[in-house]
């Protein structure tokens, strides 16, 4: 992966961190059963469980960046595609839930950021691999 792809990956993880904060502040765990379930697995206090789950998730993204993407590990491209697909789905689902409810849904404010950064990452990975094949 080239330097722009690595930067794009870091931007995706930063976007997810911002998204996690929005979800926490607006209490996604109170209105979305899967978030409530995961939060409850980690703590009887749903806010604490949700925060722990999201910290672990963002830390995993940071690990992917520092241990796989940044040093150009052979599996870096796979990690980039995993995060691209994950964040595309995450962003689209928040927008869909907001549209279906006809009102704000926690996380929809940063969903466009997830979509933009993950699309950019996907674009960078595709163009970097096309250049490598040439």
C-alpha positions in Angstrom: 0.0 0.0 0.0 1.3 3.5 -0.9 1.5 6.4 1.5 -1.9 7.8 0.4 -3.6 4.5 1.1 -2.0 4.4 4.5 -3.3 7.9 5.2 -6.7 7.0 3.9 -6.8 4.0 6.3 -5.9 6.2 9.3 -8.7 8.6 8.3 -11.2 5.7 8.3 -10.1 4.8 11.9 -10.3 8.5 13.0 -13.8 8.8 11.4 -14.9 5.7 13.3 -13.6 7.2 16.5 -15.7 10.3 15.9 -18.6 8.1 15.0 -18.3 6.1 18.2 -18.3 9.4 20.2 -21.5 10.5 18.5 -23.1 7.1 19.1 -22.2 7.3 22.8 -23.3 10.9 23.4 -26.7 10.2 21.7 -27.0 6.8 23.4 -27.3 4.4 20.5 -27.4 1.6 23.1 -30.8 2.9 24.3 -32.4 2.7 20.8 -30.7 -0.1 18.9 -31.0 -3.6 20.3 -27.7 -5.0 18.9 -25.8 -2.2 20.6 -27.7 -2.8 23.8 -26.9 -6.5 23.6 -23.2 -6.0 23.1 -23.1 -3.3 25.8 -24.8 -5.7 28.2 -22.3 -8.4 27.5 -19.5 -6.1 28.8 -21.3 -4.4 31.8 -24.6 -4.1 33.6 -24.1 -0.3 33.0 -25.0 -0.1 29.3 -23.2 3.2 28.8 -20.0 1.8 30.2 -20.4 -1.4 28.2 -20.9 0.6 25.0 -17.9 2.8 25.7 -15.7 -0.3 26.4 -16.9 -2.0 23.2 -16.2 1.1 21.1 -12.8 1.7 22.7 -11.8 -1.9 21.9 -13.1 -1.5 18.3 -11.2 1.7 17.7 -8.1 0.2 19.3 -8.4 -2.7 17.0 -8.5 -0.3 14.1 -5.4 1.5 15.5 -3.6 -1.9 15.8 -4.5 -2.7 12.2 -2.9 0.6 11.1 0.2 0.4 13.3 0.9 -3.3 12.9 -0.4 -4.1 9.5 -1.0 -1.2 7.2 1.7 1.3 8.2 4.6 -1.2 7.9 3.1 -2.6 4.6 2.5 -6.1 6.0 1.6 -8.6 3.3 -2.0 -8.7 4.6 -2.4 -4.9 4.7 -4.6 -4.8 1.6 -7.0 -7.4 3.2 -7.3 -5.2 6.3 -8.0 -2.2 4.2 -10.8 -4.0 2.3 -12.2 -5.3 5.6 -12.4 -1.8 7.1 -13.6 -0.3 3.8 -16.6 -2.7 3.6 -17.3 -2.5 7.3 -17.4 1.3 7.4 -19.4 1.6 4.1 -22.0 -0.7 5.7 -21.9 1.1 9.0 -22.4 4.5 7.4 -25.2 3.3 5.0 -27.0 1.6 7.8 -27.1 4.7 10.0 -28.5 6.7 7.1 -31.1 4.0 6.3 -32.2 3.8 9.9 -32.6 7.6 10.1 -34.6 7.7 6.9 -36.8 4.8 8.0 -37.5 6.5 11.3 -38.0 9.8 9.7 -35.8 11.4 12.4 -32.3 11.5 13.8 -30.7 8.2 14.6 -27.6 8.2 16.7 -24.5 8.1 14.4 -26.2 9.6 11.3 -24.3 12.8 11.8 -20.9 11.2 11.2 -22.2 8.5 8.8 -21.3 10.7 5.7 -17.7 10.9 7.1 -17.6 7.1 7.3 -18.9 6.8 3.7 -16.4 9.4 2.4 -13.3 8.0 4.1 -14.1 4.4 3.3 -14.9 5.2 -0.3 -11.6 7.0 -0.5 -9.7 4.1 1.1 -11.3 1.7 -1.4 -10.4 3.9 -4.3 -6.8 4.2 -3.0 -6.4 0.4 -2.6 -7.8 -0.3 -6.1 -5.6 2.4 -7.8 -2.5 1.3 -5.8 -3.0 -2.3 -6.8 -3.6 -1.3 -10.5 -0.3 0.6 -10.5 1.5 -2.3 -8.9 0.2 -4.6 -11.7 1.3 -2.3 -14.5 
